[in-house]
Amino acid sequence: MTSTRLFNTKNYILRKILDEIILVPISPDARKENKLIVLNESAAFFYESFCQGLTKEEVLELAKSRFEFEIESNIYSDLDIFSNEMISLGVLEGESSIDHRNTLGTN
């Protein structure tokens, strides 16, 4: 696993509604999709950790101390699946996409 840092795209905000943890779209583009994203406890932990600027490795270490996983490789898999899905939905983005986007405006 690399030391990739993911960041909140500011397209969604995390809300707790009753017993549900939900990502609610707030940007115009995300609202066009017209969908809420329901997270379980570990997914919400991953999301909040990335929003604090932690790397995947740092999130992994924190998650291992907080959650019980039957097989340690499951946590690696869960974190990769979660991060890839959140990137594809436009909830999170990686350092490389942010760096590339910032350099495009300076030419």
Backbone as JSON, one array per atom type, in Angstrom:
{
  "sequence": "MTSTRLFNTKNYILRKILDEIILVPISPDARKENKLIVLNESAAFFYESFCQGLTKEEVLELAKSRFEFEIESNIYSDLDIFSNEMISLGVLEGESSIDHRNTLGTN",
  "N": [[0.85, -1.18, 0.0], [0.57, 2.2, -0.81], [1.7, 5.47, 0.31], [-0.44, 7.16, -0.19], [-2.34, 10.09, -0.07], [-5.6, 11.02, 0.48], [-8.22, 13.35, -0.26], [-11.06, 15.29, 0.75], [-13.45, 16.16, -1.62], [-15.19, 18.19, -1.3], [-17.68, 17.9, -2.31], [-19.54, 16.47, -0.94], [-21.06, 16.16, 2.33], [-20.74, 14.81, 5.6], [-23.32, 13.4, 7.46], [-25.2, 12.51, 10.34], [-28.09, 10.85, 10.58], [-30.7, 9.93, 12.41], [-30.07, 6.63, 13.02], [-28.34, 6.33, 10.94], [-25.42, 6.84, 8.97], [-24.58, 9.2, 6.72], [-23.51, 10.37, 3.54], [-24.08, 13.42, 2.17], [-24.94, 15.07, -0.79], [-23.59, 18.23, -1.72], [-22.5, 19.98, -3.56], [-23.23, 21.55, -6.73], [-22.81, 19.77, -8.94], [-22.71, 17.24, -7.69], [-25.25, 17.19, -6.54], [-26.83, 16.92, -8.78], [-26.66, 14.25, -9.33], [-28.32, 13.28, -7.43], [-28.32, 11.5, -5.14], [-27.91, 9.85, -2.03], [-25.27, 8.69, 0.03], [-24.9, 5.96, 1.94], [-23.08, 5.04, 4.76], [-21.31, 2.48, 6.5], [-20.08, 1.84, 9.87], [-17.24, 1.45, 9.77], [-16.61, 2.46, 7.21], [-17.37, 5.14, 7.52], [-15.48, 5.87, 9.41], [-13.12, 5.56, 7.88], [-13.61, 7.57, 5.93], [-13.77, 9.95, 7.5], [-11.19, 9.94, 8.54], [-9.59, 10.25, 6.22], [-10.45, 12.81, 5.55], [-9.18, 14.25, 7.48], [-6.68, 14.42, 6.53], [-5.0, 12.22, 6.59], [-2.76, 9.6, 5.5], [-3.22, 6.62, 3.45], [-1.83, 4.54, 4.68], [-1.65, 5.49, 7.33], [-4.36, 5.63, 8.03], [-4.97, 2.93, 7.85], [-3.42, 1.84, 9.97], [-4.64, 3.09, 12.19], [-7.23, 2.07, 11.93], [-6.8, -0.66, 12.32], [-6.29, -0.72, 15.03], [-8.7, 0.06, 16.04], [-10.87, -1.47, 15.02], [-12.08, -4.85, 14.78], [-10.96, -7.38, 12.73], [-11.55, -10.33, 10.96], [-9.61, -11.53, 9.35], [-6.49, -10.18, 8.77], [-5.83, -9.26, 6.21], [-8.28, -8.53, 5.21], [-8.84, -5.93, 6.08], [-7.05, -4.4, 4.58], [-8.04, -4.87, 2.02], [-10.69, -3.89, 2.34], [-10.19, -1.15, 2.81], [-8.94, -0.38, 0.4], [-11.0, -0.94, -1.46], [-12.98, 0.81, -0.5], [-11.69, 3.37, -0.76], [-11.21, 3.49, -3.55], [-13.84, 3.37, -4.53], [-14.95, 5.72, -3.43], [-13.41, 7.64, -4.71], [-14.21, 7.19, -7.36], [-16.86, 7.99, -7.19], [-16.59, 10.66, -6.79], [-16.28, 11.69, -4.26], [-13.93, 11.64, -2.76], [-10.55, 12.58, -3.57], [-7.31, 11.92, -4.94], [-3.86, 12.82, -4.13], [-2.34, 13.12, -6.52], [-4.22, 13.81, -8.5], [-5.09, 16.24, -7.52], [-2.69, 17.74, -7.48], [-2.12, 17.75, -10.24], [-4.34, 19.12, -11.26], [-3.98, 21.64, -10.08], [-1.61, 22.49, -11.27], [-2.38, 22.81, -13.87], [-3.69, 25.25, -14.01], [-1.67, 27.13, -13.78], [-0.17, 27.51, -16.03]],
  "CA": [[0.0, 0.0, 0.0], [1.37, 3.41, -0.9], [1.36, 6.5, 1.28], [-1.34, 8.08, -0.86], [-3.19, 10.92, 0.77], [-6.85, 11.36, -0.2], [-8.83, 14.55, 0.27], [-12.47, 15.52, 0.5], [-13.65, 17.04, -2.78], [-16.17, 19.19, -0.88], [-18.95, 17.63, -3.0], [-20.44, 15.82, 0.01], [-20.79, 16.33, 3.75], [-21.16, 13.67, 6.41], [-24.4, 13.69, 8.41], [-25.8, 11.39, 11.05], [-29.55, 11.01, 10.6], [-31.15, 8.81, 13.22], [-28.98, 5.68, 13.2], [-27.63, 6.19, 9.67], [-24.32, 7.76, 8.65], [-24.88, 9.46, 5.31], [-22.85, 11.45, 2.79], [-25.12, 14.19, 1.49], [-24.34, 15.91, -1.83], [-23.79, 19.67, -1.52], [-22.08, 20.75, -4.73], [-24.21, 21.44, -7.82], [-22.59, 18.56, -9.72], [-23.1, 16.07, -6.89], [-26.71, 17.22, -6.35], [-27.45, 16.43, -10.02], [-26.74, 12.79, -9.19], [-29.51, 13.08, -6.59], [-28.24, 10.29, -4.34], [-27.22, 9.86, -0.75], [-24.38, 7.54, 0.19], [-24.98, 5.46, 3.32], [-21.83, 4.42, 5.17], [-21.29, 1.73, 7.76], [-19.18, 2.46, 10.84], [-15.84, 1.47, 9.32], [-16.51, 3.37, 6.07], [-17.41, 6.49, 8.07], [-14.17, 6.07, 10.03], [-12.18, 5.79, 6.77], [-13.91, 8.88, 5.33], [-13.37, 11.01, 8.43], [-9.73, 9.91, 8.64], [-9.06, 10.88, 5.02], [-10.76, 14.24, 5.62], [-8.2, 14.85, 8.39], [-5.41, 14.48, 5.82], [-4.17, 11.05, 6.85], [-2.45, 8.75, 4.36], [-3.83, 5.29, 3.53], [-1.11, 3.76, 5.69], [-2.04, 5.98, 8.65], [-5.74, 5.19, 8.25], [-4.91, 1.49, 8.08], [-2.93, 1.59, 11.33], [-5.69, 3.49, 13.14], [-8.36, 1.14, 11.8], [-6.41, -1.94, 12.92], [-6.41, -0.61, 16.48], [-10.09, 0.36, 16.41], [-11.82, -2.48, 14.57], [-11.65, -6.25, 14.73], [-11.13, -8.01, 11.43], [-11.27, -11.77, 11.06], [-8.32, -11.76, 8.68], [-5.9, -8.85, 8.61], [-5.87, -8.82, 4.81], [-9.59, -7.94, 4.94], [-8.8, -4.49, 6.29], [-6.37, -3.83, 3.4], [-9.0, -4.95, 0.93], [-11.79, -2.96, 2.63], [-9.72, 0.22, 2.64], [-8.74, -0.15, -1.03], [-12.32, -0.89, -2.09], [-13.63, 2.05, -0.07], [-11.06, 4.55, -1.35], [-11.47, 3.48, -5.0], [-15.26, 3.69, -4.75], [-15.17, 7.14, -3.1], [-12.8, 8.42, -5.79], [-15.05, 7.07, -8.56], [-18.09, 8.74, -6.96], [-16.29, 12.08, -6.65], [-16.32, 12.07, -2.85], [-12.54, 11.86, -2.41], [-9.6, 12.6, -4.68], [-5.94, 11.68, -4.5], [-2.88, 13.9, -4.27], [-1.9, 13.32, -7.89], [-5.24, 14.54, -9.26], [-5.1, 17.6, -7.02], [-1.48, 18.39, -7.97], [-2.26, 17.94, -11.67], [-5.34, 20.16, -11.49], [-3.4, 22.92, -9.69], [-0.57, 22.91, -12.21], [-3.0, 23.21, -15.13], [-4.07, 26.65, -13.94], [-0.52, 28.02, -13.67], [0.55, 27.63, -17.32]],
  "C": [[0.89, 1.23, 0.0], [0.93, 4.4, 0.17], [0.49, 7.58, 0.64], [-2.2, 8.81, 0.15], [-4.43, 11.26, -0.06], [-7.47, 12.57, 0.5], [-10.31, 14.61, -0.09], [-12.61, 16.49, -0.68], [-14.6, 18.19, -2.47], [-17.48, 19.05, -1.66], [-19.99, 17.06, -2.06], [-20.07, 16.22, 1.44], [-21.36, 15.12, 4.49], [-22.21, 14.13, 7.41], [-24.84, 12.4, 9.07], [-27.29, 11.7, 11.18], [-30.13, 9.76, 11.23], [-29.97, 7.86, 13.44], [-28.13, 5.5, 11.95], [-26.52, 7.24, 9.56], [-24.37, 7.95, 7.14], [-23.99, 10.57, 4.76], [-23.92, 12.12, 1.95], [-24.45, 15.08, 0.45], [-24.63, 17.39, -1.57], [-23.35, 20.5, -2.72], [-23.13, 20.59, -5.83], [-24.05, 20.16, -8.63], [-23.04, 17.31, -8.96], [-24.62, 16.03, -6.68], [-27.43, 16.75, -7.61], [-27.61, 14.93, -9.98], [-27.93, 12.39, -8.33], [-29.46, 11.76, -5.81], [-27.48, 10.55, -3.05], [-26.36, 8.61, -0.69], [-24.4, 7.15, 1.66], [-23.69, 4.7, 3.63], [-22.04, 3.57, 6.42], [-20.23, 2.38, 8.67], [-17.73, 2.52, 10.36], [-15.66, 2.4, 8.13], [-16.53, 4.82, 6.54], [-16.07, 6.84, 8.72], [-13.12, 6.35, 8.95], [-12.36, 7.2, 6.21], [-13.42, 10.01, 6.23], [-11.85, 11.08, 8.57], [-9.08, 10.56, 7.42], [-9.31, 12.38, 5.04], [-9.81, 14.97, 6.57], [-6.81, 14.9, 7.76], [-4.48, 13.31, 6.06], [-3.91, 10.28, 5.55], [-3.19, 7.42, 4.52], [-3.15, 4.46, 4.6], [-1.5, 4.18, 7.1], [-3.46, 5.56, 9.0], [-5.76, 3.7, 8.57], [-4.46, 1.18, 9.51], [-3.96, 1.97, 12.38], [-6.85, 2.5, 13.12], [-8.04, -0.2, 12.46], [-6.53, -1.89, 14.44], [-7.85, -0.39, 16.94], [-11.07, -0.76, 16.11], [-11.22, -3.87, 14.63], [-11.95, -6.8, 13.34], [-10.74, -9.46, 11.56], [-9.91, -12.12, 10.48], [-7.74, -10.39, 8.4], [-5.94, -8.35, 7.17], [-7.22, -8.21, 4.45], [-9.57, -6.43, 5.1], [-8.1, -3.79, 5.12], [-7.35, -3.77, 2.24], [-10.14, -3.95, 1.13], [-11.38, -1.51, 2.38], [-9.51, 0.54, 1.16], [-10.07, -0.04, -1.77], [-13.01, 0.43, -1.77], [-13.01, 3.25, -0.79], [-11.3, 4.61, -2.86], [-12.9, 3.87, -5.31], [-15.53, 5.18, -4.49], [-14.54, 8.06, -4.15], [-13.7, 8.37, -7.03], [-16.37, 7.83, -8.42], [-17.85, 10.24, -6.82], [-16.35, 12.59, -5.23], [-14.91, 12.43, -2.36], [-11.71, 11.95, -3.68], [-8.19, 12.47, -4.12], [-5.05, 12.87, -4.74], [-2.54, 14.18, -5.72], [-2.93, 14.08, -8.71], [-5.32, 15.98, -8.8], [-3.89, 18.36, -7.55], [-1.6, 18.71, -9.45], [-3.23, 19.08, -11.97], [-4.77, 21.52, -11.16], [-2.36, 23.39, -10.68], [-1.18, 23.31, -13.54], [-3.34, 24.69, -15.14], [-2.9, 27.61, -13.93], [0.23, 28.21, -14.97], [0.18, 28.89, -18.04]]
}
